[in-house]
Amino acid sequence: MKKKISDLIKKKNKQKIVSLTAYSKNVASILDNHCDIILVGDSLGSVLYNYKSTREVTLSTMIEHSKSVRMGIKKSLMIVDMPHNTYRTPKEAVKNAKQIMKKTKCDGVKLEGGKKIYETIKSLVKNKIPVMGHLGLLPQSDKTFKFKGKKKLERNNIIRDSQLLEKAGVFSIVLECVETSLAKLVTQNLKIPTIGIGASKYCDGQILVFDDLIGLNPMNYKFVKKYANIRNDISKAVSNYSKEVRKIKFPNKKNSF
């Protein structure tokens, strides 16, 4: 049965929410059996295109990958990141979000930021566009990638912003690289669920980039646990293939017409 946003909200304080990123139909079809949320993240900029930052990701790129992901989903909620410079004003945000919703048939969009986009989120919700918030480390705008919540002002701003986002009507908030006690406090103070990435076990759910989880990305991040080492498996498979081709063992009669 297809999950609804209301189902997600009901999980708060009852069952942890499972979320992962996907950028294609094949991966999405696997994740769909295990996840509550599948996020088409603008992280695809670095994962697939080797961009220096997510700020280089375009709206058309997000839409095309989301259309592919949509074909692999039957049960999970599908959320799409709105890329950098697509929600600078409430009017621009509504226009672009409607385009994303129409072309990808997703269940909602995700925006980064707090107080500055309060009115934008209100406009989206007013236009019946479900919104997921994103606080803490903000890849689209932060120049340095450091965990958030060490300084008192930083903590107060995140607490304030989380309350503003809830008031604006978001159905959930991603907390990225947020200090443990702060993530716990924010989660306890909200009626909507929080989804953590590098933000402790106290969030209502967790999200990781799929390529990190399976070990396809050679980089090691503190907040990532690798549940497989696909790079090794791929390397072995390609090595065996190349040996068989060179020794004329592939293709054999079974692989020929």
C-alpha positions, 0 to 999 in steps of 0.5 A: 500500500502506498504510504502517505505523509500522515502515516509518516507523522504518526510514526513519531515517538512510535517507530523510527523512519527509514530513508535513503537517497536514490537517483534511478529506477533500479535503485529505487525499486530495491529501496522501495521494499525497505524505506518510508521515504526515498529522497531524490537528493541534489547530492547527485551533483557530487555522487553522479556528476562530480560537481564541486557543490550541490549549487551546480545542480539544475532543476531539469537534472533533478526532474529527469532523475526524479522521473526515473526514480518514480518508475521504481516506487510503489510504496514509499514516499518520494521527496525531491530536493529543490536545487539551489536558486529555484526558491529565491522568492515565494513566487519562484518557489511555487512555480518551480515546485509545481513543475517538479510535482507535475512532471515527477509525480512526487509526494513533496519537495525539500528546501534548505533553510529556516527563517529566511524561507519561512514565507516561501514555505507558507506559500508552498503549503498554501498551494497544497505542495507538501514540504520537508524542511532541512536545518543544520548543515546546509550544503547549498549555502554553507561554505565550510562543512562543519557540524552545527550546534557547538555555539550558543547562537547556532543552537538558538537559531536552529531551535528557533528555525525548527519551530518556524518551519513547523509553524509554516507547515512542513511535515518533517525536518532533516537535521544534518550534522547537528550536535547530539543534545541539540538534535534531541532537544529539537526532536522532543520540541516538535510534533512533526518528525525529524530525520537525521543524517549525522544528527544522533539516534534521537531523531525520529528517523535516519537518512543516508546517501545510498552510495555511501551505505553500500560502499560505492563511495571510497570516502569515509565520513564520520556519520556513515556506516558502510553496510556493504563494500560494493566497490570490491564486488564490482572490481572482482566482477570486472576483473573476472570478465576481463580475464575471460574475454582475453582468454576467449572464455566469454562469450561461450556457446550459452551466450551466443546465438 
